[in-house]
Amino acid sequence: MHTAGSSITMQTAYSAEIVSTFLSLRKVLLSTIARMVKSPATAEDLVQDTFLRLWERRADLNDRPLQPGYVVRIGRNLAIDFKRRERVAPFVGGIDDLQFIKDPTPTPEDHAIASQNLRVISDAIACLPPRAKEVFVMARIDGLTYVEIGRKLGISPKTVFSHMVVALERLDQAQQATR
């Protein structure tokens, strides 16, 4: 008959076995995983994840000696899962590569350039012939098709197209002039 006290003592003893087995295999585990993931920082993380996985499953392992092959297999499986996720959604090979990721926050220079471009485009749209301006706004801002614009304005889709060509050519000329 197991009492609560003997169960805790048995679990504590088994927990010590998990820690000592893990520590004795840590270098082997690290080199195995590092070869698989090709990133020392990621390998370190996966080794720690291996220990956590063992620790979470310690109740399931009760009364059985912890096999080194089982520990290495957990680490290899975690590395395989990592590689699989990396293929599906590649991002960074580990924290080693984080220094090469550009901060997506626009710089003050980016803001100034965007503001200048917006002014140029806004001014160019304002200077379009009235019908070309109307067609451009309906197509690019309102998202209407040439047929829908033609119906609304009482003109053919070909005429709508012609007005759009005029608008796009003038906008392109305005942008070219600022470069």
TADA-V651517 format. One line per field, one symbol per residue. psi: psi as a letter, one per 40 degrees, with the letter a starting at -180 (. if undefined). burial: 1 if it has 16 or more other ideal C-beta (glycine too) atoms within 10 Angstrom, else 0. Layout:
BEGIN
psi = ???
burial = ???
END
This chain:
BEGIN
psi = hhidddddddddddddddddddddedddddddddddefhdddddddddddddddddedddeiehihhdddddddddddddddddddddgicieiededeehhhehiidddddddddddddddddddeiiddddddddddddefiidddddddefiiddddddddddddddddddddde.
burial = 00000000000001000100110011001101110110100110111011100100000000000100001101110110010001000000010000000000000000000000000100011001001111110110000101001100001000110011011001100100000
END
